[in-house]
Amino acid sequence: MNRVKIVLDADVIIHFSKGDMLSILPNIFPNYNYIVLDKVYEEILGDIKTQLDNQITFLKNISIENFSPKGEQLKEYAYLLKKFGKGESASMVYCKWNRDIIGSSNLKDIKDYCIQNNIVYLTTFDFLFFAVRKDIISQKQACAFIESVIKKNSKLPSVEEFKKTYQQSPKQFKLLGEME
């Protein structure tokens, strides 16, 4: 049986790269294959692309997959491209047809579509939550990660928001607990 994939969008890759934790990302849910669609890979630039390439080439814990939609998938992709970027559109269509998980913090673009199509999604905060819960990093490290990413001009909710989220352990995290 094929393992479920976590299809990473550019924003999660960028966050974990800017937070100097890209190498731990695949350790958070080790029973899943982590992939980046070629449409997303094309959006990654500079030093972050170099880090991602190192993960792919040397650590071999993330892989690139070509997205070549046909038939209904192609129609859906074309429809989504009218509203969203190539990476988000490709990732959502891929996950819908393959029953995989999308890793994206771009909730403005993905949330409604994922809910309508029963696609599980993980945000940067979700990954951090489980990294802390599994003792991969401490809560203090998670907070330092958030501060670092924000200082490097990426959008993330505040450290206070993460602490509140972590303490409340919302229903989504309880549902995702099955992923462990």
C-alpha positions in Angstrom: 0.0 0.0 0.0 1.3 3.5 -0.9 2.0 5.8 2.0 0.0 9.0 2.2 2.0 12.0 1.0 2.3 15.4 2.6 2.4 17.8 -0.4 4.3 20.9 0.7 3.4 24.3 -0.6 6.1 27.0 -1.0 5.1 29.0 2.2 5.7 26.1 4.6 9.1 25.4 2.9 10.0 29.0 3.1 9.0 29.3 6.8 11.0 26.2 7.8 14.0 27.4 5.8 13.9 30.9 7.3 13.5 29.3 10.7 16.5 27.1 10.2 14.5 24.0 10.6 13.8 22.7 7.1 15.9 19.6 7.9 13.5 18.6 10.8 10.3 19.0 8.8 10.1 15.4 7.5 10.8 14.1 11.0 7.6 15.5 12.3 5.5 12.9 10.5 8.0 10.3 9.6 5.4 7.8 8.4 4.5 10.0 5.5 6.3 10.8 2.2 7.0 14.5 1.8 6.8 15.8 -1.7 7.0 19.1 -3.6 5.2 19.4 -6.9 7.2 20.8 -9.8 4.9 23.8 -9.9 5.7 24.6 -6.3 9.4 23.9 -6.8 9.5 26.5 -9.5 8.3 29.1 -7.0 11.2 28.5 -4.6 14.3 30.8 -5.2 17.8 31.5 -4.0 19.2 30.1 -0.7 15.9 28.5 0.1 16.0 26.5 -3.1 19.6 25.5 -2.3 18.4 24.2 1.1 15.5 22.3 -0.5 17.9 20.8 -3.1 20.1 19.6 -0.3 17.1 17.9 1.4 16.2 16.3 -1.9 19.7 15.3 -3.0 21.5 14.4 0.2 19.0 13.7 2.9 16.5 12.2 0.5 13.6 13.0 2.8 11.7 15.2 0.4 11.1 14.5 -3.3 9.9 16.4 -6.3 7.0 15.1 -8.2 5.8 16.2 -11.6 2.2 17.5 -11.8 0.7 16.6 -15.1 -3.1 16.8 -14.8 -5.3 15.2 -17.4 -9.1 15.1 -17.9 -11.1 16.3 -14.9 -7.9 17.1 -13.0 -6.8 19.5 -15.8 -10.3 21.2 -15.8 -10.1 21.6 -12.1 -6.6 23.0 -12.2 -7.5 25.5 -14.9 -10.5 26.6 -12.9 -8.4 27.1 -9.7 -5.7 29.0 -11.6 -8.2 31.7 -12.2 -8.3 32.4 -8.5 -5.0 31.1 -7.1 -1.3 30.6 -7.9 0.1 27.7 -9.8 1.6 26.0 -6.6 -1.6 26.2 -4.5 -3.8 25.1 -7.4 -1.6 22.2 -8.3 -1.3 21.1 -4.7 -5.0 21.2 -4.0 -5.9 19.3 -7.2 -3.2 16.7 -6.5 -4.4 16.2 -3.0 -8.0 16.0 -4.0 -7.4 13.2 -6.5 -4.8 11.3 -4.5 -6.3 11.7 -1.0 -3.1 13.2 0.3 -2.4 16.0 2.8 -1.5 19.5 1.8 1.1 21.4 3.9 0.3 25.1 3.4 -0.2 28.1 5.6 -2.0 30.0 2.9 -5.4 29.5 4.5 -7.0 32.4 2.6 -6.5 30.3 -0.6 -6.8 26.7 0.5 -9.0 26.4 3.5 -12.5 26.5 1.9 -11.4 24.3 -1.0 -9.9 21.7 1.4 -13.0 21.7 3.6 -15.3 21.3 0.6 -13.2 18.4 -0.8 -12.3 16.7 2.5 -8.6 17.4 2.1 -6.5 17.4 5.3 -4.3 20.4 5.5 -1.4 21.2 7.8 -0.1 24.8 8.5 3.3 25.8 9.7 1.7 26.1 13.2 0.3 22.5 12.9 3.8 21.2 12.1 5.3 23.2 15.0 2.6 22.0 17.3 3.4 18.4 16.6 7.1 19.0 16.7 6.7 20.3 20.2 4.2 17.5 21.2 6.7 14.9 20.0 9.6 16.5 21.7 11.4 17.1 18.4 11.7 20.8 19.5 10.8 22.6 22.7 8.1 25.2 22.9 10.8 27.8 23.4 12.4 26.7 20.1 9.1 26.9 18.4 8.6 30.4 19.6 12.1 31.4 18.6 11.4 29.9 15.1 8.2 32.1 14.8 10.1 35.2 15.8 12.9 34.4 13.4 10.5 33.8 10.5 8.6 37.0 11.1 11.9 39.0 11.4 12.8 37.6 8.0 9.7 39.2 6.5 7.4 36.1 6.3 3.9 36.2 7.4 3.0 34.1 10.5 0.7 34.7 13.4 2.5 35.9 16.6 4.2 33.8 19.2 1.3 34.6 21.6 -1.1 33.2 19.0 1.0 30.0 18.8 1.1 29.6 22.6 -2.7 30.1 22.8 -3.2 27.6 20.0 -0.8 25.1 21.6 -2.5 25.4 25.0 -6.0 25.0 23.6 -5.2 22.0 21.5 -8.0 22.6 19.1 -10.1 19.9 17.5 -8.1 19.8 14.4 -5.0 18.8 16.4 -7.0 16.1 18.1 -8.1 14.8 14.7 -4.6 15.0 13.4 -3.4 13.0 16.4 -4.4 10.0 14.4 -1.5 10.8 12.1 1.1 10.0 14.7 
